[in-house]
Amino acid sequence: MDELNSRLAAVFRAVFPGLHASAIADSTKDSIADWDSVATVTLCTLIEEEFGIEFDLEEAGEWTSFGQVHTAPEGRLVG
C-alpha cells in the first residue's frame, strides 16, 4: 500500500470507524450508510489537515468513492 493510500485510509477510518480496513479501498457513498454531507465535509477537512492542501467544498461534494477521493489530492501534493 503506497503512502498516499495509507494516509487516506487512516482518514477514512477516522471518519467511518465502523468500516473494516479491508473494505476501505472499495468503499462508496452507497456502501457506507454514514457517508452524508457532514461526513463529506469531515473527510475534506481531515484530508486538508493531513496533506496541508485545500479543496473547494463543491469539489468535495462530488466525491462518491474512496478511489475518487484518492485521486483528489494527488495533483496538489508537494514533495
N, C-alpha and C positions, 0 to 999 in steps of 0.2 A: 504494500500500500504506500503510495507516494505521500510526501509531507503535506501537500495541499489537501489530499483526500483525508488523511488522518486528522488534520486540524478542523476541517469542515465536519467530519463525522463527530468529533468532540462537541462542536456547536450543536449539531442535531441532537446528540444525547442530552445536552443541557436543556434544550427547548422541549424535547419529547422524551422524558426519562423512561417511559414505558416501552420505548421502541428498542427491540433487540438489536444488538450490534450487527448481526448478520443480515438484517433487513434494511439497514440504512441506505446502502447503495441503490436499492430498487424502490425506495420509498417515493410516494407521490402524495399529492393532496387527497386523492381518492382513497389511498391505503392508510392514511393517518387521520383518524376521526378528529383529533385535536388541532389539525392544521387549519386554522381560520385566519382572519385578518390580523388578530392580535399576535398569533404565532408568527406570522409573516414579518410583522414589524420587529418582533423579538429576534427572529433569525437575522434580519437585516442589521439590527443594532449590534448583535453579538459578532457577526461577521466583520462589520466595520471596526469594532474594537479589536478583534483578533488579528486583523490584517492591516489596520491603520489606513483604511480606504473608505470612501463614501459612495453611497448609492442613492439614486433618486427613488423615493418611495413608490412612484408609479412603476418603475422598472421592477422593483422587488415585488410589487403586487402581481406581476405576471409570472412569478416563479411557481411552477407546478410540480417539480420533482427535485430530488437530490441532484440528479445529473444536470439539470438546468441551473441549479444554484452553484454547482461545482464549476461550471463554465463562466459564471458571472465575474468572479474576482481575477481570473487568470490574466486578463489583459491589463489589470490595474496594479498587479504586484510589482514591487520594486525590490531588486536584489534577490 
